[in-house]
Amino acid sequence: MSRAESTALSTAPSSTLASRFHRPRSLWLSFAVLHLLILGLLMPLILSGQVLSDISFYRQWAFDGIDHGLWRGISVEWVYPVGALLPIVLAAGFGGFLYQLGWFVLFTILNFIGIWFLTRPRSEPGYYAAYWWMGATAILGTVAVGRIDGMTAPMVVVGLLLLTARPYLAAAILSLATWIKVWPAAVLFAIVVASRQRLKVILSGLLVTAVVVAVVLAGGGARFLLGFLNAQGGRGMQLEAPFTTPGLWQAIFQQNGAYVFEDTVINTREVRGGMSEAVGSVMNPLLAIAAIVIVVLLLWALRRGADVQNLIIAGSLALVASFIVFNKVGSPQFQLWLAAIVAVGLFYAKEQWRFPGYLMLAIAVLTTLVYPIFYVQLYELNPWIAVVLSLRNLAVVVLLGWAIREVVRLARGSGAAQRAQPPLG
């Protein structure tokens, strides 16, 4: 028997097994099992009229508006962009007692749409990306289903996948996602810098923004339209943020007066004292510098003829990762931002994106270990959980480094390909 025949026989069972999963029936059965499992875990809360942690705020905000006309972002200043009212109010369709069920249904619908788009070509990378996305969702668990970021992440997946064929619609979806939670703006920025469709993207984004502004103006909330920017600016270094790591260890070893402060108003914990104030003061400048560097690299890669599609995805990951690394806030749901872009990267270039795919799953596992599993131990300054968090933060920095390296690789690869072409004539 030849080596080729032996290899074919040894790989045939695994290939057959993979082909069984790369079918619509297997995919949607897996989707149903995952979401029914999530629903089952949520049932004690649903049947008792309770909700997961942050959803208690969403429910209060929804019914403050529905029952009392007090709309966040319109009647009063808010920590979120005003578009966040859309999913928050839609989830109230089952009433206050079943608000958790309404939130889960909305989450499931958006996840279904995201996975449908990933597998619409019925390609092997598409199925791989869809299963990967479901795996990341399962690992992040309560963070995925319990935060508003779980709504915007599949919107970003769909927006990126539609960009080439339907740029106006893609930009509208991404712009709406930005008005729900700011982070998709980084994806839009990457598209505007690197895409030939930038004019269409800008026009569509302006149209969505005009609609949002008109709604806010009609409600008399002009002065609160951009209030979410000010609300974030006054925050300290949150416990889980990457650059808080040195201050966290100072608090653990009781050095330089560092300590953990609980902000009950916005349900977060910060490290204060020690290095935290000095570090917090340079976060915005560092983020601006990082963004400028990444944009310059994107323009350089574009000038050298890099593949636009791959460049947009790598640039999106770089900008979003920098937004996380150089941020005073370090919430666990931020990992959904990264996961959405990695899923699209796996869809378009499975082999090149294997490393960030594996790394992202490790980040998801470490994130879930920190929150919700051992979060109490973290703010009690348990050093072992601090090690887990430190590793997670280091992994996010590595992911940022990989994304920047990928942009550089795309630029250099394009330049090398151009030099390898024979001269004309």
C-alpha positions as CSV (number, residue, x, y, z in Angstrom):
1,M,0.0,0.0,0.0
2,S,1.4,3.4,-0.9
3,R,1.9,6.2,1.6
4,A,-0.8,8.3,-0.1
5,E,-3.3,5.4,0.1
6,S,-2.4,4.9,3.8
7,T,-2.9,8.5,4.5
8,A,-6.2,8.6,2.8
9,L,-7.5,5.6,4.7
10,S,-6.3,7.1,8.1
11,T,-8.0,10.4,7.4
12,A,-11.2,9.1,5.9
13,P,-13.1,8.6,9.2
14,S,-12.2,12.0,10.5
15,S,-13.2,13.6,7.1
16,T,-16.5,11.7,7.1
17,L,-17.2,12.9,10.7
18,A,-16.4,16.5,9.8
19,S,-18.6,16.3,6.7
20,R,-21.5,15.1,8.9
21,F,-21.2,18.3,11.0
22,H,-20.8,20.5,7.9
23,R,-24.5,20.1,7.1
24,P,-27.4,22.4,7.9
25,R,-29.2,19.8,9.9
26,S,-26.2,19.1,12.2
27,L,-25.5,22.8,12.5
28,W,-29.0,23.9,13.5
29,L,-29.4,20.9,15.8
30,S,-26.2,22.0,17.6
31,F,-27.5,25.6,17.7
32,A,-30.8,24.4,19.2
33,V,-29.1,22.2,21.8
34,L,-26.8,25.1,22.9
35,H,-29.5,27.6,23.2
36,L,-31.9,25.2,24.9
37,L,-29.2,24.5,27.4
38,I,-28.7,28.2,28.0
39,L,-32.5,28.5,28.4
40,G,-32.6,25.6,30.8
41,L,-29.9,27.3,33.0
42,L,-31.9,30.5,32.9
43,M,-35.2,28.9,33.8
44,P,-34.9,29.4,37.6
45,L,-34.4,33.1,37.0
46,I,-37.2,33.3,34.4
47,L,-39.8,31.4,36.5
48,S,-39.0,33.6,39.6
49,G,-39.1,36.9,37.7
50,Q,-35.4,37.5,38.3
51,V,-32.6,38.4,35.8
52,L,-28.9,38.2,35.4
53,S,-26.8,40.9,36.9
54,D,-26.6,43.8,34.4
55,I,-30.0,42.9,32.9
56,S,-31.6,44.3,36.1
57,F,-30.4,47.7,35.0
58,Y,-31.8,47.1,31.5
59,R,-35.2,46.2,32.9
60,Q,-35.3,49.2,35.1
61,W,-34.3,51.5,32.3
62,A,-36.9,50.0,30.0
63,F,-39.8,50.4,32.3
64,D,-38.7,53.8,33.5
65,G,-39.3,54.8,30.0
66,I,-42.4,52.7,29.3
67,D,-44.2,53.5,32.5
68,H,-42.9,56.9,33.5
69,G,-41.6,58.5,30.2
70,L,-38.0,58.7,31.7
71,W,-35.9,57.7,28.7
72,R,-32.2,57.2,29.2
73,G,-30.2,59.2,26.7
74,I,-33.2,61.5,26.0
75,S,-34.6,62.5,29.3
76,V,-31.4,62.1,31.4
77,E,-27.7,61.5,30.7
78,W,-26.7,57.9,30.2
79,V,-23.7,55.7,30.2
80,Y,-24.7,54.1,26.9
81,P,-25.4,55.6,23.4
82,V,-29.1,56.2,23.0
83,G,-29.5,53.4,20.5
84,A,-29.1,50.9,23.3
85,L,-32.7,51.7,24.1
86,L,-33.7,49.6,21.1
87,P,-32.8,46.1,22.4
88,I,-33.5,47.1,26.0
89,V,-37.1,48.1,25.1
90,L,-37.6,45.2,22.7
91,A,-36.8,42.8,25.4
92,A,-39.7,44.2,27.5
93,G,-42.2,42.6,25.1
94,F,-42.9,39.8,27.5
95,G,-43.4,42.2,30.4
96,G,-41.3,43.0,33.5
97,F,-41.7,39.6,35.1
98,L,-40.4,37.7,32.0
99,Y,-37.8,40.3,31.0
100,Q,-35.1,37.7,31.2
101,L,-37.0,35.5,28.7
102,G,-37.5,38.5,26.4
103,W,-33.7,39.2,26.5
104,F,-32.9,35.6,25.8
105,V,-35.2,35.4,22.8
106,L,-33.7,38.6,21.3
107,F,-30.2,37.2,21.9
108,T,-31.1,33.9,20.3
109,I,-32.6,35.6,17.2
110,L,-29.5,37.7,16.6
111,N,-27.3,34.7,17.2
112,F,-29.3,32.7,14.7
113,I,-28.9,35.5,12.1
114,G,-25.2,35.7,12.6
115,I,-24.7,31.9,12.2
116,W,-27.0,31.8,9.2
117,F,-24.8,34.4,7.4
118,L,-21.6,32.5,8.4
119,T,-23.0,29.3,6.8
120,R,-24.9,30.8,3.9
121,P,-22.2,29.7,1.3
122,R,-22.2,26.2,2.9
123,S,-18.4,26.2,2.8
124,E,-16.1,24.3,5.2
125,P,-14.6,27.5,6.6
126,G,-18.1,28.9,7.1
127,Y,-19.2,25.9,9.1
128,Y,-15.9,26.0,11.1
129,A,-16.5,29.7,11.9
130,A,-20.1,29.0,12.9
131,Y,-19.2,26.2,15.3
132,W,-16.3,28.2,16.6
133,W,-18.7,31.1,17.3
134,M,-21.1,28.8,19.1
135,G,-18.2,27.5,21.2
136,A,-17.0,30.9,22.1
137,T,-20.6,31.9,23.1
138,A,-20.9,28.7,25.2
139,I,-17.6,29.4,27.0
140,L,-18.5,33.1,27.7
141,G,-21.9,31.9,28.9
142,T,-23.6,34.4,31.2
143,V,-21.5,37.3,29.8
144,A,-22.7,36.5,26.2
145,V,-26.4,36.2,27.2
146,G,-26.4,38.7,30.0
147,R,-24.9,41.9,28.5
148,I,-25.9,44.2,25.7
149,D,-22.6,43.3,23.9
150,G,-24.2,39.9,23.2
151,M,-26.6,41.8,20.9
152,T,-24.0,43.9,19.0
153,A,-21.5,41.1,18.4
154,P,-23.6,39.2,15.9
155,M,-24.6,42.5,14.3
156,V,-20.9,43.1,13.6
157,V,-20.5,39.6,12.2
158,V,-23.3,40.2,9.8
159,G,-22.1,43.7,8.9
160,L,-18.6,42.5,8.0
161,L,-20.0,39.5,6.0
162,L,-22.3,41.8,4.0
163,L,-19.7,44.5,3.3
164,T,-18.7,43.4,-0.2
165,A,-22.1,42.5,-1.6
166,R,-24.3,45.0,0.3
167,P,-22.1,47.9,1.5
168,Y,-25.0,50.3,2.3
169,L,-26.8,47.6,4.4
170,A,-23.6,46.5,6.0
171,A,-22.7,50.1,7.0
172,A,-26.3,50.7,8.3
173,I,-26.1,47.6,10.5
174,L,-22.6,48.5,11.9
175,S,-23.7,52.1,12.4
176,L,-26.8,51.0,14.4
177,A,-24.6,48.7,16.4
178,T,-22.3,51.6,17.2
179,W,-25.3,53.6,18.5
180,I,-26.1,50.7,20.7
181,K,-22.5,50.1,22.1
182,V,-19.6,52.3,20.9
183,W,-17.1,49.6,20.0
184,P,-18.3,48.8,16.5
185,A,-17.1,52.3,15.6
186,A,-13.6,50.8,15.5
187,V,-14.8,48.4,12.8
188,L,-16.4,51.2,10.8
189,F,-13.1,53.2,11.1
190,A,-11.1,50.3,9.7
191,I,-13.6,50.0,6.8
192,V,-13.5,53.7,6.0
193,V,-9.6,53.6,6.0
194,A,-9.2,50.4,3.9
195,S,-12.3,49.9,1.8
196,R,-13.0,51.1,-1.7
197,Q,-16.6,51.3,-0.5
198,R,-15.8,54.0,2.0
199,L,-18.1,56.7,0.4
200,K,-21.1,54.3,0.6
201,V,-20.2,53.4,4.2
202,I,-19.9,57.0,5.2
203,L,-23.2,58.0,3.5
204,S,-25.1,55.0,5.1
205,G,-23.6,55.8,8.5
206,L,-24.6,59.4,8.3
207,L,-28.1,58.4,7.4
208,V,-28.5,56.1,10.4
209,T,-26.9,58.8,12.6
210,A,-29.4,61.4,11.2
211,V,-32.3,59.1,12.1
212,V,-31.0,58.6,15.7
213,V,-30.3,62.4,16.1
214,A,-33.8,63.2,14.8
215,V,-35.4,60.8,17.3
216,V,-33.4,62.3,20.2
217,L,-34.2,65.9,19.1
218,A,-37.9,65.1,18.8
219,G,-37.8,63.8,22.4
220,G,-36.0,67.0,23.6
221,G,-32.8,65.3,24.5
222,A,-30.2,67.1,22.4
223,R,-28.0,67.9,25.4
224,F,-27.8,64.2,26.3
225,L,-27.0,62.9,22.9
226,L,-23.3,62.5,23.5
227,G,-23.6,62.2,27.3
228,F,-22.2,58.7,27.2
229,L,-18.8,60.1,26.3
230,N,-18.6,62.2,29.4
231,A,-20.0,59.3,31.6
232,Q,-17.0,57.1,30.6
233,G,-14.4,59.8,31.0
234,G,-14.8,60.2,34.8
235,R,-14.3,56.5,35.6
236,G,-11.2,55.1,37.3
237,M,-9.1,52.1,36.4
238,Q,-11.4,49.1,36.5
239,L,-10.2,46.0,38.2
240,E,-10.0,43.8,35.1
241,A,-8.5,46.3,32.6
242,P,-5.2,45.2,31.2
243,F,-3.3,48.3,32.4
244,T,-4.8,47.9,35.9
245,T,-2.7,44.7,36.3
246,P,0.3,46.4,38.0
247,G,-2.1,48.3,40.4
248,L,-4.0,45.1,41.1
249,W,-0.7,43.4,42.3
250,Q,0.1,46.5,44.3
251,A,-3.2,46.2,46.1
252,I,-2.6,42.4,46.7
253,F,0.8,43.2,48.2
254,Q,-0.6,46.3,50.0
255,Q,1.9,48.7,48.4
256,N,1.6,52.4,47.9
257,G,-1.9,52.6,49.3
258,A,-3.5,50.7,46.4
259,Y,-7.0,49.2,47.2
260,V,-10.1,48.0,45.5
261,F,-13.1,50.4,45.4
262,E,-16.6,49.2,44.7
263,D,-18.8,51.7,42.7
264,T,-22.3,50.6,43.5
265,V,-23.8,53.2,41.2
266,I,-22.5,51.6,38.0
267,N,-21.9,48.2,39.5
268,T,-18.2,48.0,39.0
269,R,-14.9,47.7,40.9
270,E,-11.9,49.9,40.5
271,V,-8.3,49.9,41.7
272,R,-7.5,53.2,43.4
273,G,-4.3,54.5,44.9
274,G,-0.8,53.3,43.9
275,M,-0.2,53.6,40.2
276,S,-3.8,53.7,39.2
277,E,-4.3,57.4,38.9
278,A,-1.1,58.0,36.9
279,V,-1.9,55.0,34.6
280,G,-5.5,56.2,34.2
281,S,-4.3,59.7,33.1
282,V,-2.4,58.3,30.1
283,M,-4.9,55.8,28.8
284,N,-6.6,58.1,26.4
285,P,-3.4,59.4,24.9
286,L,-2.0,55.9,24.5
287,L,-5.2,54.8,22.8
288,A,-5.0,57.7,20.4
289,I,-1.4,56.9,19.6
290,A,-2.2,53.2,19.1
291,A,-5.1,54.1,16.7
292,I,-2.9,56.5,14.7
293,V,-0.2,53.8,14.4
294,I,-2.7,51.2,13.2
295,V,-4.3,53.6,10.7
296,V,-0.9,54.5,9.3
297,L,-0.1,50.7,8.9
298,L,-3.5,50.2,7.2
299,L,-2.8,53.0,4.7
300,W,0.7,51.7,4.1
301,A,-0.7,48.2,3.4
302,L,-3.4,49.6,1.2
303,R,-0.9,51.5,-0.8
304,R,1.2,48.4,-1.3
305,G,-1.9,46.5,-2.7
306,A,-2.8,44.4,0.2
307,D,-6.0,42.3,-0.1
308,V,-8.7,44.7,1.1
309,Q,-11.0,42.1,2.6
310,N,-8.3,40.6,4.8
311,L,-6.9,44.0,5.6
312,I,-10.3,45.2,6.9
313,I,-10.7,42.2,9.2
314,A,-7.1,42.4,10.5
315,G,-7.4,46.2,10.9
316,S,-10.7,45.8,12.7
317,L,-9.2,43.3,15.1
318,A,-6.2,45.6,15.7
319,L,-8.3,48.6,16.4
320,V,-10.8,46.8,18.6
321,A,-8.1,45.0,20.6
322,S,-6.3,48.4,21.1
323,F,-9.6,49.8,22.3
324,I,-9.6,47.0,25.0
325,V,-5.9,47.1,25.9
326,F,-5.7,50.9,26.3
327,N,-9.0,51.2,28.2
328,K,-9.7,52.2,31.8
329,V,-12.6,49.8,31.7
330,G,-12.0,46.0,31.4
331,S,-15.4,44.3,31.5
332,P,-15.6,40.6,30.6
333,Q,-18.1,41.2,27.8
334,F,-15.4,43.0,25.8
335,Q,-14.1,39.6,24.7
336,L,-17.3,39.3,22.6
337,W,-16.0,42.2,20.5
338,L,-12.8,40.2,19.7
339,A,-14.7,37.0,19.1
340,A,-17.0,38.5,16.5
341,I,-14.1,39.7,14.4
342,V,-12.1,36.4,14.8
343,A,-15.2,34.5,13.7
344,V,-15.3,36.5,10.5
345,G,-11.5,36.1,10.1
346,L,-11.9,32.3,10.3
347,F,-14.7,32.5,7.7
348,Y,-12.5,34.2,5.1
349,A,-9.0,32.8,6.0
350,K,-9.3,29.8,8.2
351,E,-5.7,28.7,8.1
352,Q,-4.2,32.2,8.7
353,W,-6.6,32.8,11.6
354,R,-6.1,29.5,13.4
355,F,-3.8,31.1,16.0
356,P,-6.1,33.9,17.0
357,G,-9.0,31.4,16.9
358,Y,-7.3,29.2,19.5
359,L,-6.0,32.2,21.5
360,M,-9.4,33.7,21.6
361,L,-10.9,30.5,23.0
362,A,-8.2,30.5,25.7
363,I,-9.1,34.2,26.5
364,A,-12.7,33.2,26.8
365,V,-11.9,30.4,29.2
366,L,-9.7,32.6,31.4
367,T,-12.4,35.4,31.3
368,T,-15.1,33.0,32.5
369,L,-12.8,31.7,35.3
370,V,-12.4,35.3,36.4
371,Y,-16.1,36.3,35.9
372,P,-18.4,34.9,37.1
373,I,-16.7,31.8,38.6
374,F,-14.1,33.4,40.8
375,Y,-15.0,37.1,40.7
376,V,-15.6,37.3,44.5
377,Q,-12.1,35.9,45.1
378,L,-10.7,38.4,42.7
379,Y,-12.0,41.5,44.5
380,E,-10.9,39.9,47.7
381,L,-7.5,40.0,46.1
382,N,-6.8,36.3,45.9
383,P,-3.4,36.0,44.2
384,W,-4.2,32.9,42.3
385,I,-7.2,34.5,40.6
386,A,-5.1,37.5,39.9
387,V,-2.6,35.2,38.1
388,V,-5.5,34.0,35.9
389,L,-6.6,37.6,35.1
390,S,-3.0,38.6,34.4
391,L,-2.7,35.8,31.9
392,R,-6.0,36.8,30.3
393,N,-4.8,40.4,29.9
394,L,-1.4,39.2,28.5
395,A,-3.3,37.1,26.0
396,V,-5.3,40.1,24.8
397,V,-2.1,42.1,24.4
398,V,-0.7,39.1,22.3
399,L,-3.8,39.1,20.2
400,L,-3.3,42.9,19.5
401,G,0.3,42.1,18.6
402,W,-0.9,39.4,16.2
403,A,-3.4,41.7,14.5
404,I,-0.8,44.4,13.9
405,R,1.6,41.8,12.6
406,E,-1.0,40.5,10.3
407,V,-1.5,44.0,8.8
408,V,2.2,44.2,8.3
409,R,2.3,40.7,6.7
410,L,-0.5,41.6,4.3
411,A,1.5,44.7,3.3
412,R,4.8,42.9,2.8
413,G,3.1,40.0,1.1
414,S,1.5,42.3,-1.4
415,G,4.8,44.1,-2.1
416,A,6.6,40.8,-2.6
417,A,3.9,39.6,-5.0
418,Q,4.2,42.8,-7.0
419,R,8.0,42.4,-7.3
420,A,7.6,38.8,-8.4
421,Q,5.4,39.8,-11.3
422,P,7.2,39.8,-14.7
423,P,7.5,43.3,-16.3
424,L,5.0,44.2,-19.0
425,G,6.0,44.5,-22.6
